Amino acid sequence: MTPQQEQALTRIAQAAVAAERTTGCPAELSAAQCIEESAWLTRAPGCNCFGIKATDTHETYEQTKEYLNGQWQTMTLAFEAYDSLADCFVAHARLIQGGRYLPAWQQYQTDHSLDNLISNIAPIYASDPGYAAEIRTLAHGPHVAAAIVSQRLTYGV
């Protein structure tokens, strides 16, 4: 890991564990998705480190690549904007806990399987067919795991 990635991971783990304490959404999932979606916080316009599409008036427009009909396409889409990284992590958790993700969240409440949660939300969350494998690898990776454990100890979780 680069020094920049280490610094970003500390911020990511802090926000992920704080959101986990508030919402119950697993910090490993949030941290992994943040890393993947924002490239270690190097792409997070409007403090939106998850690529959450706009649903209200706080939005920014960005070019993105979406995997549609078997090919990558560049598009300009509206994305949410947040006041802080912490706000974005809570919004992400709330997104995962409802709407189209509700069945996956309900299963997680029963089986507490991070891998099942990742597998069930990935096809809804991202158009990339390899997204679930990428998130699983990050979520179970030693750097993310260590950062999450460190923050949980700090917060007493």
KEDONU-980596 format. One record per residue: residue number from 1; z, x, y of N, C-alpha, C, O, CB in turn. Coordinates in steps of 0.2 Angstrom, whole numbers, plus 5000, padded with zeros to 4 digits. Atoms other than C-alpha are relative to their C-alpha. Glycine has a CB too. Layout:
N
    n  n_c3  n_c1  n_c2  ca_c3  ca_c1  ca_c2  c_c3  c_c1  c_c2  o_c3  o_c1  o_c2  cb_c3  cb_c1  cb_c2
  NUM     Z     X     Y      Z      X      Y     Z     X     Y     Z     X     Y      Z      X      Y
...
***
This chain:
157
    n  n_c3  n_c1  n_c2  ca_c3  ca_c1  ca_c2  c_c3  c_c1  c_c2  o_c3  o_c1  o_c2  cb_c3  cb_c1  cb_c2
    1  5000  5004  4994   5000   5000   5000  5000  5004  5006  5003  5010  5006   5006   4995   5000
    2  5000  4996  4993   4996   5006   5018  5007  4998  5003  5010  4993  5002   4994   4998   5004
    3  4995  5002  4995   5010   5006   5031  5000  4994  5003  5004  4990  5004   5001   5006   5005
    4  5001  5007  4997   5002   4991   5039  5001  4995  4995  5004  4989  4997   4993   5000   5003
    5  4999  5006  5005   5002   4981   5023  5008  5000  4998  5010  4994  4997   4997   5002   4993
    6  4993  5000  5001   5021   4986   5020  5003  4996  5006  5008  4992  5005   5003   5007   5000
    7  4997  5003  4994   5025   4980   5038  4998  4992  4999  5003  4988  5000   4998   5003   5006
    8  5002  5007  5001   5015   4964   5035  5004  4996  4994  5006  4991  4995   4992   4999   4999
    9  4997  5003  5006   5023   4961   5018  5007  4998  5002  5010  4993  4999   5000   5005   4994
   10  4994  5001  4998   5040   4962   5026  5000  4993  5004  5005  4989  5003   5003   5005   5004
   11  5001  5006  4996   5035   4948   5039  4999  4994  4995  5001  4989  4996   4995   5001   5005
   12  5002  5005  5005   5027   4938   5025  5006  4998  4996  5007  4992  4995   4994   5002   4996
   13  4994  5001  5005   5042   4939   5013  5005  4996  5004  5008  4991  5002   5003   5006   4997
   14  4995  5003  4996   5054   4934   5027  4998  4993  5001  5002  4988  5000   5001   5004   5007
   15  5002  5007  4998   5044   4919   5032  4999  4996  4993  5001  4990  4993   4993   5000   5003
   16  5001  5004  5006   5040   4914   5014  5007  4998  4997  5008  4992  4995   4997   5004   4994
   17  4993  5001  5002   5059   4915   5009  5003  4995  5004  5007  4990  5002   5004   5006   4999
   18  4997  5005  4996   5064   4905   5024  4997  4993  4999  5001  4988  4999   4999   5003   5008
   19  5003  5006  5001   5052   4892   5021  5002  4997  4993  5003  4991  4992   4992   5000   5000
   20  4998  5002  5007   5057   4891   5002  5007  4997  5001  5008  4992  4998   5000   5006   4996
   21  4993  5003  4999   5075   4888   5008  5000  4993  5003  5004  4989  5001   5004   5005   5004
   22  5001  5006  4996   5069   4874   5019  4997  4994  4995  4999  4989  4995   4997   5001   5006
   23  5004  5005  5004   5056   4866   5007  5000  5000  4993  4998  4995  4989   4993   5001   5003
   24  5000  5000  5007   5058   4872   4990  4994  5003  4997  4993  5004  4991   5002   4994   4996
   25  5007  4997  5002   5040   4879   4989  5001  5007  4998  5004  5011  5002   4995   4999   5006
   26  4998  4993  5002   5041   4895   4979  4997  5005  5005  4991  5005  5007   4997   5001   4993
   27  5002  4995  4996   5040   4910   4990  4994  5005  4998  4990  5007  5002   5006   5005   5002
   28  5005  4996  5003   5029   4920   4978  4993  4997  5001  4988  5000  5003   5001   5000   4993
   29  5007  5004  4999   5015   4906   4980  4998  5001  5007  4993  5003  5009   5001   4993   4998
   30  5002  5000  4993   5016   4906   4999  4998  5007  5002  4994  5008  5006   5006   4998   5004
   31  5001  4993  4999   5017   4925   5000  4993  5002  4998  4989  5005  5001   5005   5005   4997
   32  5006  4998  5003   5002   4927   4989  4994  4997  5003  4989  5000  5005   5000   4998   4992
   33  5006  5004  4997   4991   4914   4997  5000  5003  5007  4994  5004  5010   5002   4993   5001
   34  5000  4997  4994   4996   4922   5014  4996  5006  5000  4991  5007  5004   5007   5001   5003
   35  5004  4993  5000   4990   4939   5009  4993  4999  4999  4989  5002  5002   5003   5004   4994
   36  5007  5002  5002   4974   4932   5001  4996  4997  5006  4991  5000  5008   4999   4996   4994
   37  5003  5003  4994   4970   4921   5016  4999  5003  5006  4994  5003  5010   5003   4993   5001
   38  5000  4997  4994   4974   4932   5030  4999  5007  5000  4999  5011  5005   5007   4999   5003
   39  5002  4993  5001   4970   4949   5023  5006  5004  5003  5006  5008  5007   4994   5003   5003
   40  4994  4997  4998   4988   4955   5025  5002  4999  5008  5004  5004  5011   5000   5007   4999
   41  4999  5002  4993   4990   4946   5042  4995  5003  5005  4996  5003  5011   5007   5002   5002
   42  5005  4997  4996   4975   4955   5049  4995  4994  5003  4992  4995  5008   4996   5005   4997
   43  5004  5005  4998   4966   4938   5051  5004  4994  5000  5005  4990  4995   4993   4999   4995
   44  4995  5006  4999   4978   4924   5057  5000  4997  5007  5005  4997  5010   5007   5002   4998
   45  5001  5003  4994   4971   4916   5072  5005  4994  5001  5005  4990  4997   4993   4998   5002
   46  4996  5006  4999   4983   4904   5080  5006  5000  4995  5009  4995  4993   4997   4993   4999
   47  4994  4999  5005   4997   4911   5068  4998  4996  4994  5003  4994  4990   5006   4997   5003
   48  5002  5003  5006   4987   4902   5054  4998  5005  4995  4992  5007  4994   4995   4995   5001
   49  5001  4995  5005   4989   4914   5040  4998  4997  4993  4997  5001  4988   5006   5004   4999
   50  5003  5003  5007   4983   4901   5026  4994  4997  5001  4991  4994  4996   5005   4995   4999
   51  5006  5003  4999   4967   4895   5033  5000  4992  4999  4996  4989  4997   4995   5002   4995
   52  4999  5008  5000   4974   4877   5035  4995  4997  5005  4995  4999  5011   5007   4998   5001
   53  5005  5003  4996   4960   4866   5041  5004  4995  5005  5009  4993  5004   4995   4996   4996
   54  4997  5004  4995   4964   4856   5057  5000  4993  4999  4996  4990  4996   4996   5001   5007
   55  4999  5007  5000   4971   4839   5057  5003  4997  5006  5003  4991  5006   5005   4999   4994
   56  4998  5003  4994   4977   4837   5074  4997  5004  5006  4992  5007  5005   5008   5000   5001
   57  5003  4997  4994   4974   4843   5092  5001  5008  5001  4998  5011  5005   5002   4997   5006
   58  4999  4993  5000   4981   4861   5089  4995  5004  4996  4997  5005  4990   5008   5002   4999
   59  5005  4997  5004   4966   4869   5083  4996  5006  5003  4996  5007  5009   4995   4995   4998
   60  5004  4994  4998   4955   4885   5084  4994  4999  4995  4994  4997  4990   5003   5007   4999
   61  5006  5000  5004   4937   4887   5078  4999  5007  4998  4999  5012  5002   4994   4997   5004
   62  5001  4994  5003   4933   4901   5066  4994  5000  4995  4993  4995  4992   5006   5003   4997
   63  5005  4999  5006   4919   4907   5055  5003  5001  4994  5008  5005  4994   4994   5005   5002
   64  4997  4999  5007   4923   4906   5037  4994  5000  4995  4989  4997  4996   5005   4995   4999
   65  5005  5000  5006   4914   4908   5020  5003  4995  4995  5009  4995  4993   4999   5007   4997
   66  4998  5005  5005   4915   4893   5008  4995  5001  4994  4989  5002  4995   5000   4993   5003
   67  5004  5000  5006   4909   4893   4990  4998  4993  4999  5002  4989  4996   5004   5004   4994
   68  5003  5007  5001   4898   4877   4989  4994  5000  4996  4989  5004  4997   4999   4997   5007
   69  5006  5001  5004   4885   4872   4976  4998  5007  4997  4992  5008  4997   4995   4997   5004
   70  5001  4994  5003   4887   4889   4968  4998  5006  5004  4996  5011  5002   4994   4999   4995
   71  5001  4994  4996   4884   4900   4983  5005  5000  5006  5008  4995  5008   4993   4999   5003
   72  4995  4999  4994   4894   4907   4998  4996  4998  5006  4990  5000  5007   5002   5008   5000
   73  5003  5002  4994   4890   4899   5014  5004  5002  5006  5010  5000  5006   4998   4993   5000
   74  4997  4999  4994   4895   4904   5032  5000  4994  5004  4995  4991  5005   4998   5006   5004
   75  4999  5006  4996   4902   4890   5042  5005  5001  5006  5009  5005  5005   5002   4994   4995
   76  4995  5000  4995   4911   4887   5058  5004  4993  4999  5002  4988  5000   4997   5000   5007
   77  4996  5005  5001   4926   4876   5055  5006  5000  5005  5008  5005  5008   5003   5000   4993
   78  4994  5000  4996   4942   4870   5065  5006  5001  4995  5007  4998  4990   5000   4993   5003
   79  4994  4998  5004   4958   4877   5059  5006  4998  5004  5006  4999  5010   5000   5008   4998
   80  4994  5001  4996   4976   4873   5064  5002  5006  5003  5001  5011  5001   5006   4997   4995
   81  4996  4995  4997   4986   4883   5076  5007  4999  5000  5009  4993  5001   4997   5001   5008
   82  4993  5001  5001   5004   4886   5075  5004  5005  5005  5001  5010  5008   5003   5002   4993
   83  4996  4996  4995   5018   4893   5087  5002  5006  4997  5003  5011  5001   5005   4996   5003
   84  4997  4994  5003   5024   4905   5075  4998  5001  4992  4996  4996  4989   5008   5000   5000
   85  5001  5000  5007   5022   4912   5057  5004  4996  4996  5002  4993  4991   5001   5008   4998
   86  4995  5004  5003   5038   4903   5052  4997  4993  5000  4998  4990  4994   5007   5001   5003
   87  5003  5006  5000   5030   4887   5057  4994  4999  4996  4994  4993  4992   4998   4998   5008
   88  5006  5001  5004   5014   4890   5048  5002  5000  4992  5000  4996  4988   4996   5006   5001
   89  4997  5000  5007   5024   4894   5032  5003  4993  4998  5002  4991  4992   5005   5005   4999
   90  4998  5007  5001   5033   4877   5033  4995  4995  4999  4995  4991  4995   5005   4998   5005
   91  5006  5005  5001   5017   4868   5036  4996  5001  4994  4994  4996  4991   4995   5001   5006
   92  5004  4999  5006   5009   4876   5021  5004  4997  4994  5001  4994  4990   5000   5008   4999
   93  4996  5003  5005   5024   4871   5010  4999  4993  5000  4999  4990  4995   5007   5002   5001
   94  5000  5008  5000   5023   4853   5016  4993  4998  4998  4992  4993  4995   5001   4998   5008
   95  5007  5002  5002   5004   4853   5013  5000  5000  4992  4997  4996  4989   4995   5005   5002
   96  5000  4999  5007   5007   4859   4995  5004  4994  4997  5003  4993  4991   5003   5007   4998
   97  4996  5006  5003   5020   4845   4992  4998  4993  5001  5001  4989  4999   5007   5001   5004
   98  5003  5007  5000   5009   4830   4996  4993  5000  5000  4989  5005  4998   5003   4998   5007
   99  5008  5001  5000   4992   4823   4998  4997  5001  4993  4999  4999  4988   4997   5004   5005
  100  5003  4999  5006   4980   4829   4986  5003  5005  4995  5002  5005  4989   4993   5003   5001
  101  4996  4995  5004   4992   4842   4980  5006  4997  4996  5010  5000  4992   5003   5006   5004
  102  4994  5003  5003   5006   4830   4975  5001  5000  4993  5006  5001  4990   5000   4992   5002
  103  4999  4999  5008   5002   4829   4956  5002  5007  4998  5006  5008  4994   4994   4998   4997
  104  4998  4993  5002   5003   4848   4955  5007  5001  5002  5011  5004  4998   4995   5005   5004
  105  4993  4999  4998   5019   4848   4965  5005  4996  4996  5010  4999  4994   5001   4998   5008
  106  4995  5004  5005   5027   4834   4954  5000  5004  4993  5006  5004  4991   4997   4993   4999
  107  5000  4997  5006   5022   4844   4939  5005  5006  5001  5009  5008  4996   4993   5002   4997
  108  4996  4994  4998   5030   4860   4947  5008  4998  5000  5012  5001  4997   4998   5003   5006
  109  4993  5002  4999   5046   4850   4950  5003  4998  4993  5009  4999  4992   5001   4993   5004
  110  4998  5001  5007   5047   4846   4931  5000  5007  4996  5005  5008  4993   4995   4995   4997
  111  5001  4994  5004   5041   4863   4923  5002  5006  5004  5003  5011  5000   4993   5000   4997
  112  4999  4994  4996   5045   4875   4937  4996  5006  4998  4998  5012  4998   5007   5002   4999
  113  5005  4995  5002   5030   4885   4931  4996  5002  5006  4991  4998  5008   4996   4998   4994
  114  5004  4998  4994   5023   4895   4946  4992  5001  4998  4988  4999  5002   5002   5007   5002
  115  5007  4999  5003   5007   4899   4935  4997  4993  5000  4991  4992  5002   5000   5003   4994
  116  5003  5007  5000   5004   4880   4932  4999  4998  5007  4994  4995  5009   5004   4995   4996
  117  5001  5002  4993   5007   4877   4951  4993  5003  5003  4989  4999  5006   5006   5001   5004
  118  5006  4996  4997   4994   4890   4956  4994  4997  4997  4989  4996  5000   5001   5007   4998
  119  5006  5002  5003   4981   4884   4943  4999  4993  5002  4993  4991  5003   5001   5000   4992
  120  5002  5007  4998   4983   4866   4948  4998  4999  5008  4995  4994  5009   5006   4996   4999
  121  5002  5000  4993   4982   4869   4967  4994  5003  5002  4990  5002  5007   5006   5002   5005
  122  5005  4996  4998   4969   4882   4967  4993  4997  5001  4989  4998  5006   4999   5006   4995
  123  5007  5003  4999   4953   4871   4964  5000  4995  5006  4995  4994  5008   4998   4997   4994
  124  5000  5004  4994   4959   4860   4978  5000  5004  5007  4997  5002  5012   5006   4995   5000
  125  4998  4996  4994   4965   4873   4990  4994  5004  5003  4992  5005  5009   5005   5005   4999
  126  5005  4995  4999   4950   4885   4989  4993  4999  4996  4994  4996  4991   5002   5007   4999
  127  5007  5001  5004   4931   4884   4985  4999  5006  4996  4994  5006  4992   4995   4999   5006
  128  5001  4994  5004   4932   4902   4977  5002  4999  4993  5008  4997  4992   5003   5006   5003
  129  4998  5001  5007   4931   4900   4958  5005  5005  4998  5008  5004  4992   4994   5000   4996
  130  4995  4995  5003   4942   4916   4956  5006  5000  5004  5010  5004  5003   4997   5007   5001
  131  4994  5000  4996   4955   4910   4968  5007  5000  4996  5011  5004  4998   5000   4994   5005
  132  4994  5000  5004   4968   4906   4955  5002  5006  4997  5008  5008  4998   5000   4994   4994
  133  4999  4994  5002   4967   4922   4947  5003  5005  5005  5007  5009  5004   4994   5003   4996
  134  4998  4995  4995   4968   4932   4963  5008  4998  5003  5012  5003  5004   4996   4999   5006
  135  4993  5002  4997   4984   4922   4969  5005  5001  4994  5010  5004  4996   5000   4992   5001
  136  4996  4998  5005   4992   4924   4952  5002  5007  4999  5007  5009  4999   4997   4998   4993
  137  5000  4992  5000   4989   4943   4952  5005  5002  5006  5009  5006  5005   4994   5003   5000
  138  4996  4998  4994   4997   4944   4970  5007  4998  4999  5012  5001  5000   4997   4997   5006
  139  4994  5003  5001   5011   4932   4966  5005  5004  4995  5011  5004  4996   5000   4993   4998
  140  4996  4997  5005   5017   4942   4951  5000  5008  5001  5003  5012  4997   4997   4999   4993
  141  5000  4993  4999   5013   4959   4958  5006  5003  5002  5011  5000  5005   4995   5002   5006
  142  4993  4997  4999   5027   4972   4960  5002  5000  5007  5008  5000  5009   5000   5007   4997
  143  4998  5000  4993   5026   4973   4979  5002  4994  5003  5007  4993  5006   4994   5003   5004
  144  4998  5006  4998   5027   4955   4982  5006  4998  4997  5011  4995  5000   4994   4994   4998
  145  4994  5002  5004   5040   4952   4969  5006  5004  5003  5012  5001  5004   5000   5002   4993
  146  4995  4996  4997   5051   4966   4977  5002  4998  5007  5008  4997  5008   4998   5008   5000
  147  4999  5002  4994   5049   4960   4994  5003  4993  5000  5008  4992  5004   4993   4999   5004
  148  4996  5007  5001   5054   4942   4989  5007  5001  4998  5011  4998  5001   4996   4996   4995
  149  4993  4999  5002   5069   4948   4980  5004  5003  5005  5010  5000  5006   5000   5005   4994
  150  4997  4997  4995   5074   4958   4994  5002  4995  5006  5008  4995  5008   4996   5006   5004
  151  4999  5005  4995   5073   4944   5006  5005  4994  4998  5009  4992  5001   4993   4996   5003
  152  4995  5005  5003   5082   4932   4994  5007  5003  5000  5011  4999  5002   4998   4998   4993
  153  4994  4997  5000   5096   4944   4993  5003  5000  5008  5009  4999  5009   5000   5007   4998
  154  4999  5000  4993   5096   4945   5012  5003  4993  5002  5008  4992  5006   4995   5002   5005
  155  4998  5007  4998   5097   4926   5014  5005  4997  4995  5007  4991  4996   4993   4996   4999
  156  4996  5002  5005   5108   4924   4999  4998  4994  4996  5001  4989  4994   5006   4997   5003
  157  5003  5005  5004   5096   4913   4989  5001  5002  4993  4999  4998  4989   4993   4999   5002
***
